[in-house]
Amino acid sequence: MKFNITSKDSESKARTGKIELERGIIQTPIFMPVGTLGTVRGVHQSELIDDIKSQIILGNTYHLYLRPSLDIIKQAKGIHNFINYNKPILTDSGGYQVYSLSANRKITEEGVKFQSHIDGSSHFFTPENIIDIQRDIGADIIMAFDECTPYPCEHSYVKKSIGLTHRWLRRCKKRFDETQEKYGYKQYLFPIVQGGTHADLRKISAKEIASQDFSANAIGGLSVGEPHDEMYEMTDIVTDILPKEKPRYLMGVGTPSNLLENIALGIDMFDCVMPTRNARNGLLYTMEGTINIKNKKWKNDFSKIDKNGTSKVDHEYSKAYLRHLMASNELLGKQIASIHNLAFYLHLMKLAREKIQEGSFTKWKNNLVKILDTRL
């Protein structure tokens, strides 16, 4: 996998870059819409490409494994064919989903036994079969199996956990090296730094991950309930250790402000369900702040959803109409809001890249983060 850094900010660790995969080029920093079940909820693939300008999306290994099942995906000759999306796709390892099933799973050295949230059936994930599953799914980027610890979590438990994650990583790498991609496109394995909010453990994990010399590196276990300042502190520590010449992916983050602050700390790739999940509940992100479109104040506001927006829906529909759809629980309202928020996130990344290239990123970021979380 080729990664070229194309510009750097002089006042922070922010940089722009270009990741080259066989299915396409990814300009960084980049936000990756989350398509858990092979769909970014409520959004057509054509809208992802043409309107939202997505460069890469995510699929979820745990969910795709359970439904539609590997058999269906293999019959379709991979996830790209199955969902008709020909740009790059990343699949997570299922580690976070297993973490969220704490009442229905058991972690051992060998792997994780868990019960399906769909029908209660028992399943067993190991580092080896997680690689096999992601080979079958066919994503361009696949993630190593890890344990994501909760917040807060005692130092002693997190210390044991990162040891387990590192041992699992070695098993993932061995299985990955022993196997081949199945659909004619190169796949890349990313490891994951863990360590909770303990600085010493983050350093240990980051050094171990860096020493493995993967194509890129991910940071997990943040945005799980910790204060934002602690997230930034851990990210700052880790990006000082991970190789500067390789992409850095911060998993599951976050708000627009989170993205900008973490770009300043040297992060290149992000994903989060927040823009679509919040959209379905009526929260819209704009460059002037956030809008709860369900509020009565928008009932007779016939101005367009976002005069500065970059998606078609921003200029086709009014705030009053979108509020009416939301109040009526119409699916179109959720779809319009989702397209708007995703387009906003991708546009924010484009602006960040431009500001880094211009040499004005830090001042721009510092001014904008004061505005983005303001409720309008």
C-alpha positions as CSV (number, residue, x, y, z in Angstrom):
1,M,0.0,0.0,0.0
2,K,1.4,3.4,-1.0
3,F,1.1,6.4,1.2
4,N,2.6,9.7,0.3
5,I,2.5,12.7,2.6
6,T,1.8,15.7,0.4
7,S,1.9,18.6,2.9
8,K,2.4,19.4,6.6
9,D,1.1,22.0,9.0
10,S,3.9,24.0,10.6
11,E,2.1,24.5,13.9
12,S,0.7,21.0,14.6
13,K,1.1,17.4,13.5
14,A,-1.6,17.8,10.8
15,R,-0.7,16.6,7.4
16,T,-2.3,15.7,4.0
17,G,-1.6,12.5,2.2
18,K,-2.6,10.1,-0.5
19,I,-3.3,6.4,0.1
20,E,-3.2,4.3,-3.0
21,L,-5.3,1.1,-3.1
22,E,-6.2,-1.0,-6.1
23,R,-9.8,0.2,-6.0
24,G,-9.0,3.8,-5.6
25,I,-7.0,6.7,-4.2
26,I,-7.9,8.1,-0.8
27,Q,-7.0,11.7,0.0
28,T,-6.3,12.2,3.7
29,P,-7.4,13.3,6.2
30,I,-10.5,11.4,5.4
31,F,-13.8,10.5,7.1
32,M,-15.2,7.0,6.3
33,P,-19.0,6.6,6.5
34,V,-20.1,3.5,8.4
35,G,-22.0,0.9,6.5
36,T,-22.5,-1.7,9.2
37,L,-24.6,-4.2,7.3
38,G,-23.4,-3.4,3.8
39,T,-25.3,-0.2,3.7
40,V,-24.8,3.3,5.0
41,R,-28.2,3.5,6.5
42,G,-30.8,5.3,4.4
43,V,-28.3,6.3,1.7
44,H,-27.9,4.9,-1.8
45,Q,-24.5,3.9,-3.0
46,S,-24.8,6.4,-5.9
47,E,-25.4,9.2,-3.4
48,L,-22.4,8.2,-1.4
49,I,-20.2,8.6,-4.5
50,D,-21.8,11.4,-6.4
51,D,-23.3,13.7,-3.7
52,I,-21.5,12.9,-0.4
53,K,-18.1,12.3,-2.2
54,S,-17.1,9.3,-0.1
55,Q,-13.8,7.8,-0.9
56,I,-14.1,4.7,1.3
57,I,-16.7,3.2,3.6
58,L,-16.8,0.7,6.4
59,G,-18.5,-2.7,6.8
60,N,-18.8,-4.6,10.1
61,T,-17.3,-8.0,10.3
62,Y,-19.5,-9.2,13.2
63,H,-22.8,-8.1,11.6
64,L,-21.9,-9.3,8.1
65,Y,-20.8,-12.6,9.4
66,L,-24.1,-13.2,11.1
67,R,-26.3,-11.6,8.4
68,P,-26.4,-12.0,5.4
69,S,-23.7,-14.6,6.2
70,L,-20.4,-15.5,4.6
71,D,-22.0,-18.0,2.3
72,I,-24.1,-15.3,0.7
73,I,-21.2,-12.9,0.4
74,K,-19.0,-15.6,-1.2
75,Q,-21.7,-16.5,-3.7
76,A,-21.8,-12.8,-4.6
77,K,-18.0,-12.9,-5.1
78,G,-17.3,-10.4,-2.3
79,I,-18.8,-7.4,-0.5
80,H,-18.2,-5.0,-3.3
81,N,-20.2,-7.0,-5.8
82,F,-22.9,-7.7,-3.2
83,I,-23.6,-4.1,-2.4
84,N,-22.6,-2.6,-5.8
85,Y,-19.9,-0.3,-4.4
86,N,-16.6,-0.3,-6.3
87,K,-14.6,2.1,-4.1
88,P,-12.4,0.9,-1.2
89,I,-14.1,-0.8,1.8
90,L,-12.7,-1.3,5.3
91,T,-14.0,-4.0,7.7
92,D,-13.5,-3.8,11.4
93,S,-12.5,-7.0,13.2
94,G,-15.6,-7.4,15.4
95,G,-13.6,-6.7,18.5
96,Y,-15.7,-3.6,19.4
97,Q,-19.0,-5.5,18.9
98,V,-17.8,-8.3,21.1
99,Y,-16.8,-5.6,23.7
100,S,-20.4,-4.2,23.5
101,L,-21.8,-7.7,24.1
102,S,-20.3,-7.9,27.6
103,A,-23.2,-9.8,29.0
104,N,-23.1,-12.5,26.3
105,R,-19.5,-13.3,25.7
106,K,-16.5,-14.9,27.3
107,I,-12.9,-13.9,26.5
108,T,-10.1,-16.5,26.7
109,E,-6.6,-16.7,25.3
110,E,-7.9,-18.7,22.3
111,G,-10.6,-16.2,21.4
112,V,-14.1,-15.0,22.2
113,K,-17.2,-17.1,22.6
114,F,-20.4,-15.0,22.2
115,Q,-24.1,-15.3,21.5
116,S,-25.7,-13.8,18.4
117,H,-27.8,-10.7,19.2
118,I,-30.2,-12.0,16.4
119,D,-31.1,-15.5,17.5
120,G,-28.9,-16.3,20.6
121,S,-26.8,-18.9,18.7
122,S,-23.3,-19.5,19.9
123,H,-20.2,-18.4,17.9
124,F,-16.4,-18.3,18.5
125,F,-14.1,-15.7,17.1
126,T,-10.4,-16.3,17.0
127,P,-7.6,-14.2,15.5
128,E,-7.3,-16.8,12.8
129,N,-10.9,-17.1,11.8
130,I,-11.4,-13.3,11.9
131,I,-8.8,-13.1,9.2
132,D,-10.5,-15.9,7.3
133,I,-13.9,-14.2,7.6
134,Q,-12.5,-10.8,6.4
135,R,-10.8,-12.6,3.5
136,D,-14.2,-14.0,2.6
137,I,-15.9,-10.7,2.9
138,G,-13.3,-9.2,0.6
139,A,-12.7,-5.7,2.0
140,D,-9.6,-3.8,0.9
141,I,-8.5,-3.0,4.4
142,I,-9.1,-5.5,7.2
143,M,-8.5,-5.1,10.9
144,A,-6.7,-7.3,13.4
145,F,-8.7,-8.9,16.2
146,D,-8.3,-7.0,19.5
147,E,-9.9,-6.5,22.9
148,C,-11.5,-3.1,23.5
149,T,-11.6,-2.3,27.2
150,P,-14.3,-0.1,28.7
151,Y,-14.0,3.3,30.3
152,P,-13.1,3.5,33.1
153,C,-11.0,0.4,33.4
154,E,-8.4,-0.5,36.0
155,H,-4.7,-0.3,35.1
156,S,-4.2,-4.0,35.9
157,Y,-6.9,-5.2,33.6
158,V,-5.9,-3.0,30.7
159,K,-2.3,-4.2,31.1
160,K,-3.4,-7.8,30.7
161,S,-5.7,-6.8,27.9
162,I,-3.0,-5.2,25.7
163,G,-0.8,-8.3,26.2
164,L,-3.7,-10.4,24.9
165,T,-4.3,-7.9,22.0
166,H,-0.6,-8.1,21.0
167,R,-0.5,-11.9,21.1
168,W,-3.7,-12.0,19.0
169,L,-2.1,-9.6,16.6
170,R,0.8,-12.0,16.0
171,R,-1.6,-14.8,15.3
172,C,-3.6,-12.5,12.9
173,K,-0.4,-11.6,11.1
174,K,0.6,-15.3,10.8
175,R,-2.8,-16.3,9.4
176,F,-2.8,-13.3,7.0
177,D,0.6,-14.2,5.7
178,E,-0.5,-17.8,5.2
179,T,-3.6,-16.9,3.2
180,Q,-4.5,-15.1,0.0
181,E,-7.2,-12.6,-1.1
182,K,-10.1,-14.3,-2.8
183,Y,-11.5,-11.8,-5.3
184,G,-8.4,-10.5,-7.2
185,Y,-7.8,-7.4,-5.2
186,K,-5.0,-6.8,-2.7
187,Q,-6.0,-6.7,1.0
188,Y,-4.1,-4.9,3.8
189,L,-4.1,-5.7,7.5
190,F,-4.1,-2.9,10.1
191,P,-3.1,-3.5,13.7
192,I,-4.8,-1.6,16.6
193,V,-3.1,0.2,19.5
194,Q,-5.0,-0.2,22.8
195,G,-4.2,0.8,26.3
196,G,-7.3,2.6,27.6
197,T,-6.6,6.0,29.1
198,H,-3.4,4.9,30.8
199,A,-0.5,6.8,29.2
200,D,2.2,4.2,30.1
201,L,0.1,1.4,28.5
202,R,-0.6,3.4,25.4
203,K,3.1,3.9,25.0
204,I,3.8,0.2,25.4
205,S,1.1,-0.8,22.9
206,A,2.1,1.9,20.4
207,K,5.7,0.8,20.5
208,E,4.7,-2.8,20.0
209,I,2.4,-2.0,17.1
210,A,5.0,0.3,15.5
211,S,7.7,-2.5,15.7
212,Q,5.5,-4.9,13.6
213,D,5.9,-2.7,10.5
214,F,2.4,-2.9,9.0
215,S,1.2,-0.7,6.1
216,A,-0.7,1.5,8.4
217,N,-1.7,1.6,12.1
218,A,-5.0,2.1,14.0
219,I,-5.8,3.5,17.4
220,G,-8.7,1.9,19.2
221,G,-10.4,2.0,22.5
222,L,-11.1,5.7,22.5
223,S,-14.4,7.5,22.2
224,V,-15.9,4.9,24.6
225,G,-17.0,7.4,27.2
226,E,-13.8,9.1,28.2
227,P,-13.7,13.0,28.3
228,H,-12.5,14.5,25.1
229,D,-9.3,15.9,26.8
230,E,-8.3,12.3,27.7
231,M,-8.9,11.2,24.1
232,Y,-6.7,13.9,22.8
233,E,-4.0,13.2,25.4
234,M,-3.9,9.5,24.4
235,T,-3.9,10.3,20.7
236,D,-1.1,12.8,21.1
237,I,1.0,10.2,22.9
238,V,0.4,7.5,20.4
239,T,1.0,9.6,17.2
240,D,4.4,10.6,18.6
241,I,5.3,6.9,18.6
242,L,3.7,5.5,15.5
243,P,5.7,5.8,12.3
244,K,5.1,9.2,10.7
245,E,5.4,7.8,7.1
246,K,2.4,5.5,7.6
247,P,-1.3,6.3,7.8
248,R,-2.9,6.6,11.3
249,Y,-6.5,5.6,11.8
250,L,-8.4,6.7,14.9
251,M,-11.4,4.3,15.2
252,G,-14.9,5.4,16.1
253,V,-14.3,9.2,16.3
254,G,-16.3,11.4,16.4
255,T,-17.9,14.9,16.4
256,P,-16.7,17.5,13.9
257,S,-14.6,19.2,16.6
258,N,-13.1,15.8,17.6
259,L,-12.0,15.2,14.0
260,L,-10.3,18.6,13.6
261,E,-8.5,18.3,17.0
262,N,-7.3,14.8,16.2
263,I,-6.2,15.9,12.7
264,A,-4.0,18.4,14.5
265,L,-2.6,15.5,16.5
266,G,-1.6,13.7,13.3
267,I,-4.6,11.4,12.5
268,D,-5.3,10.6,8.9
269,M,-8.4,8.4,8.9
270,F,-11.7,8.5,10.9
271,D,-15.0,6.6,11.1
272,C,-18.0,7.1,13.3
273,V,-21.8,6.3,13.2
274,M,-22.5,9.8,14.7
275,P,-23.3,11.7,11.6
276,T,-26.0,9.2,10.5
277,R,-27.2,8.2,13.9
278,N,-27.7,11.8,15.0
279,A,-29.2,12.7,11.6
280,R,-32.0,10.1,12.2
281,N,-32.7,11.9,15.4
282,G,-32.9,15.3,13.8
283,L,-29.4,16.7,14.7
284,L,-27.8,18.5,11.7
285,Y,-24.2,19.7,11.6
286,T,-23.4,23.0,9.8
287,M,-20.4,25.5,9.7
288,E,-22.5,27.8,11.9
289,G,-23.2,25.2,14.6
290,T,-25.7,22.3,15.1
291,I,-29.4,22.4,14.4
292,N,-32.0,20.3,16.1
293,I,-34.5,20.3,13.2
294,K,-37.2,19.0,15.4
295,N,-37.4,22.2,17.4
296,K,-40.5,24.4,16.9
297,K,-38.4,27.4,15.8
298,W,-37.9,25.8,12.4
299,K,-41.6,25.1,11.8
300,N,-42.0,28.0,9.4
301,D,-38.4,28.6,8.4
302,F,-38.5,28.2,4.6
303,S,-34.8,28.9,4.1
304,K,-32.8,26.0,2.6
305,I,-31.4,23.4,5.0
306,D,-27.9,24.7,4.7
307,K,-27.0,27.7,2.5
308,N,-23.4,26.7,2.7
309,G,-24.0,23.0,2.2
310,T,-22.4,20.9,-0.5
311,S,-25.1,18.2,-1.0
312,K,-28.1,18.5,-3.3
313,V,-30.5,18.1,-0.5
314,D,-29.1,21.2,1.2
315,H,-30.4,23.4,-1.6
316,E,-33.5,21.3,-2.6
317,Y,-35.4,21.4,0.7
318,S,-36.3,23.9,3.4
319,K,-35.8,23.6,7.1
320,A,-39.6,23.7,7.5
321,Y,-40.1,20.8,5.2
322,L,-37.4,18.7,6.8
323,R,-38.9,19.5,10.3
324,H,-42.3,18.4,9.0
325,L,-40.9,15.1,7.7
326,M,-39.1,14.5,11.1
327,A,-42.3,15.3,13.0
328,S,-44.2,12.9,10.8
329,N,-41.6,10.2,11.2
330,E,-41.2,10.0,7.5
331,L,-38.3,8.0,6.3
332,L,-37.4,10.6,3.7
333,G,-36.6,13.0,6.5
334,K,-34.0,10.7,8.0
335,Q,-32.5,10.1,4.6
336,I,-32.2,13.8,3.8
337,A,-30.6,14.5,7.2
338,S,-28.2,11.6,6.8
339,I,-27.1,12.8,3.4
340,H,-26.6,16.3,4.7
341,N,-24.5,15.2,7.7
342,L,-22.3,12.9,5.7
343,A,-21.7,15.5,3.0
344,F,-20.9,18.0,5.8
345,Y,-18.3,15.6,7.3
346,L,-16.7,14.9,3.9
347,H,-16.6,18.6,3.1
348,L,-15.1,19.4,6.5
349,M,-12.3,16.9,5.6
350,K,-11.8,18.6,2.2
351,L,-11.5,22.0,3.9
352,A,-9.0,20.7,6.4
353,R,-6.9,19.3,3.6
354,E,-7.0,22.7,1.8
355,K,-6.1,24.6,5.0
356,I,-3.2,22.3,5.7
357,Q,-1.9,22.8,2.2
358,E,-2.3,26.6,2.5
359,G,-0.5,26.7,5.8
360,S,-3.5,28.1,7.7
361,F,-4.9,25.0,9.3
362,T,-4.2,25.7,13.0
363,K,-5.7,29.2,13.1
364,W,-8.7,28.0,11.0
365,K,-9.2,25.0,13.3
366,N,-8.9,26.9,16.5
367,N,-11.6,29.4,15.3
368,L,-13.9,26.8,13.9
369,V,-14.0,24.4,16.9
370,K,-15.5,27.2,19.0
371,I,-18.4,27.3,16.5
372,L,-19.1,23.8,15.5
373,D,-20.7,22.6,18.8
374,T,-22.9,25.7,19.2
375,R,-26.6,25.0,19.2
376,L,-28.5,27.2,16.8
